[in-house]
Amino acid sequence: MSHSSLTDDLSYLRDMAEAGQNAPLLGGRFLSWWGGLTTLAYLGHYIIAEGMFGLQPIAFAWMWAAYGVLGFGGFKLLQLTFPPSKPGAASTGNRVSSLVWMGAGMMLFAFFSGAILRSIADDGASDAFVWSVPVVLGAYGLSQLTSGLISGSRVLTLAGWGAIASVAAAVFLTGTNMVWLLGALVAGLTVFLPGMLLLRGEPSETV
């Protein structure tokens, strides 16, 4: 093999690696689903906490249980219908984003499982949910920031910093019903909206 041929081969491999590293993220549909559902759930929690429509406290437990069932069911459906031929799935950014969100999802599942069981045991008491907004926004922020920095996505990096910064406001408002509106707003702006932007930027199934 000549030196020129070896140089060309190495250059080709380098270009392929850089293309894979900078491949568009493919998690937009999942971010949109969970971000939109969380936004609606926090709005629902605010409505129940304010005593609107005559809803009783036990509605907290049933609403969050429905959130878990719908969220996981929709997530699995999106996984099953995800086009396997999408290019870039094996890129560093996509693999890291998938792993970090898996960890965040497992942590939030554990948190809400305990909160729902406590609410049912206490006839609908919502005390177990009090710190959910700072916890959720913190998990969203770390996941978005990690995904954004690894992949070079400015949208996700800004979303991550925004969600992390909002934790301070969430802690300050904890104990008031305004915290649920804050949670809805931040989930919409830092998870749902970036997810829609990523979805629009996904490559077609063929390259």
Phi, psi and omega per residue, in radians:
M1 nan 2.261 -3.110
S2 -1.328 2.793 3.123
H3 -1.085 -0.643 3.138
S4 -1.138 -0.731 -3.140
S5 -1.157 -0.721 3.126
L6 -1.110 -0.720 3.116
T7 -1.092 -0.717 3.131
D8 -1.128 -0.726 3.139
D9 -1.121 -0.758 3.127
L10 -1.131 -0.676 3.117
S11 -1.124 -0.695 3.124
Y12 -1.120 -0.780 3.127
L13 -1.106 -0.676 3.117
R14 -1.121 -0.764 3.125
D15 -1.100 -0.678 3.118
M16 -1.158 -0.693 3.127
A17 -1.142 -0.746 3.130
E18 -1.156 -0.645 3.109
A19 -1.138 -0.697 3.119
G20 -1.168 -0.690 -3.134
Q21 -1.128 -0.610 -3.088
N22 -1.712 0.242 3.139
A23 -1.086 2.499 3.123
P24 -1.017 2.523 3.092
L25 -1.267 2.525 -3.032
L26 -1.963 0.258 -3.091
G27 -1.687 0.246 -3.067
G28 -1.014 -0.721 -3.107
R29 -1.148 -0.604 3.140
F30 -1.287 -0.707 3.081
L31 -1.105 -0.744 -3.141
S32 -1.088 -0.734 -3.120
W33 -1.108 -0.957 -3.081
W34 -1.214 -0.658 3.123
G35 -1.132 -0.745 3.121
G36 -1.172 -0.723 -3.135
L37 -1.168 -0.698 3.118
T38 -1.159 -0.680 3.085
T39 -1.016 -0.824 3.138
L40 -1.151 -0.656 -3.126
A41 -1.138 -0.736 3.125
Y42 -1.208 -0.593 3.031
L43 -1.127 -0.702 3.102
G44 -1.128 -0.685 3.118
H45 -1.112 -0.680 3.107
Y46 -1.094 -0.759 -3.129
I47 -1.077 -0.765 3.131
I48 -1.164 -0.762 -3.118
A49 -1.090 -0.560 3.123
E50 -1.421 -0.094 3.123
G51 1.294 0.414 -3.132
M52 -1.270 2.621 3.051
F53 1.062 0.320 3.099
G54 1.202 0.345 -3.131
L55 -1.235 2.367 -3.136
Q56 -1.562 2.784 -3.109
P57 -0.969 -0.502 -3.140
I58 -1.076 -0.314 3.127
A59 -1.113 -0.436 3.078
F60 -1.007 -0.871 -3.091
A61 -1.109 -0.777 -3.100
W62 -1.202 -0.656 3.140
M63 -1.137 -0.792 -3.115
W64 -1.250 -0.532 3.040
A65 -1.129 -0.748 3.093
A66 -1.101 -0.657 3.089
Y67 -1.006 -0.798 -3.134
G68 -1.132 -0.769 -3.115
V69 -1.160 -0.856 3.140
L70 -1.127 -0.733 -3.110
G71 -1.070 -0.877 -3.108
F72 -1.197 -0.697 3.127
G73 -1.098 -0.789 3.110
G74 -1.139 -0.670 3.123
F75 -1.080 -0.800 3.132
K76 -1.135 -0.644 3.108
L77 -1.128 -0.720 3.099
L78 -1.125 -0.664 3.094
Q79 -1.105 -0.774 -3.093
L80 -1.166 -0.551 -3.091
T81 -1.699 0.069 3.140
F82 -1.201 2.227 -3.117
P83 -1.090 2.066 -3.095
P84 -1.198 -0.267 -3.086
S85 -1.614 0.137 3.114
K86 -1.094 2.185 3.131
P87 -1.305 2.572 3.069
G88 1.687 -0.002 -3.076
A89 -1.099 -0.509 -3.097
A90 -1.571 0.102 -3.125
S91 -1.183 2.774 -3.134
T92 -1.027 -0.778 -3.118
G93 -1.046 -0.781 -3.124
N94 -1.217 -0.651 3.133
R95 -1.212 -0.732 3.117
V96 -1.151 -0.769 3.139
S97 -1.046 -0.734 3.137
S98 -1.106 -0.739 -3.105
L99 -1.215 -0.755 -3.085
V100 -1.192 -0.623 3.110
W101 -1.281 -0.536 3.063
M102 -1.094 -0.780 3.117
G103 -1.110 -0.762 3.125
A104 -1.110 -0.704 3.142
G105 -1.122 -0.700 3.119
M106 -1.155 -0.679 3.116
M107 -1.142 -0.769 -3.141
L108 -1.194 -0.597 3.077
F109 -1.081 -0.758 3.120
A110 -1.110 -0.738 -3.125
F111 -1.094 -0.888 -3.071
F112 -1.253 -0.490 3.058
S113 -1.073 -0.810 3.103
G114 -1.122 -0.709 -3.119
A115 -1.156 -0.704 3.139
I116 -1.162 -0.783 3.123
L117 -1.093 -0.695 3.106
R118 -1.139 -0.704 -3.141
S119 -1.117 -0.737 3.116
I120 -1.138 -0.730 -3.124
A121 -1.140 -0.520 -3.117
D122 -1.748 0.391 3.104
D123 1.011 0.711 3.024
G124 1.712 0.068 3.114
A125 -1.038 2.400 -3.079
S126 -1.784 0.189 -3.096
D127 -1.009 -0.590 -3.101
A128 -1.161 -0.366 -3.123
F129 -1.584 -0.097 -2.983
V130 -0.919 -0.756 -3.079
W131 -1.662 0.224 -3.074
S132 -1.167 -0.625 -3.077
V133 -1.134 -0.887 3.081
P134 -1.039 -0.680 -3.132
V135 -1.127 -0.827 -3.108
V136 -1.141 -0.814 -3.119
L137 -1.151 -0.614 3.070
G138 -1.119 -0.766 3.113
A139 -1.130 -0.728 3.094
Y140 -1.080 -0.783 -3.093
G141 -1.093 -0.824 -3.138
L142 -1.110 -0.695 -3.130
S143 -1.190 -0.789 3.127
Q144 -1.149 -0.730 -3.121
L145 -1.132 -0.791 3.121
T146 -1.072 -0.815 3.127
S147 -1.076 -0.734 -3.108
G148 -1.171 -0.753 -3.119
L149 -1.204 -0.689 -3.138
I150 -1.182 -0.718 -3.056
S151 -1.570 -0.216 -3.074
G152 1.365 0.338 -3.139
S153 -1.465 1.993 3.125
R154 -1.156 -0.626 -3.141
V155 -1.061 -0.852 -3.109
L156 -1.247 -0.602 3.111
T157 -1.107 -0.796 3.110
L158 -1.141 -0.699 3.114
A159 -1.089 -0.709 3.126
G160 -1.110 -0.825 3.109
W161 -1.103 -0.669 3.135
G162 -1.110 -0.765 3.134
A163 -1.151 -0.701 3.118
I164 -1.121 -0.768 3.131
A165 -1.085 -0.570 -3.100
S166 -1.247 -0.271 3.139
V167 -1.053 -0.657 3.134
A168 -1.050 -0.795 3.117
A169 -1.147 -0.646 -3.137
A170 -1.146 -0.721 3.101
V171 -1.126 -0.726 3.138
F172 -1.080 -0.669 -3.088
L173 -1.553 -0.108 -3.131
T174 -1.016 2.308 -3.065
G175 1.785 -0.180 3.060
T176 -2.001 2.758 3.128
N177 -1.278 -0.265 3.119
M178 -1.151 -0.398 -3.108
V179 -1.120 -0.518 -3.140
W180 -1.242 -0.630 3.067
L181 -1.179 -0.658 3.076
L182 -1.093 -0.778 3.115
G183 -1.025 -0.743 3.122
A184 -1.106 -0.760 -3.115
L185 -1.122 -0.825 -3.088
V186 -1.196 -0.715 3.102
A187 -1.057 -0.686 3.125
G188 -1.174 -0.732 -3.057
L189 -1.403 -0.561 -3.013
T190 -1.836 -0.180 3.114
V191 -2.175 -0.961 -3.115
F192 -1.102 -0.896 -3.094
L193 -1.121 -0.842 3.070
P194 -1.036 -0.615 3.107
G195 -1.079 -0.737 3.110
M196 -1.135 -0.681 3.120
L197 -1.147 -0.724 3.097
L198 -1.133 -0.690 -3.134
L199 -1.078 -0.690 3.118
R200 -1.168 -0.516 -3.091
G201 -1.604 0.051 -3.135
E202 -1.140 2.492 3.084
P203 -1.275 2.820 3.077
S204 -1.235 3.031 -3.054
E205 -1.292 -0.221 3.109
T206 -2.189 2.574 3.133
V207 -2.156 nan nan
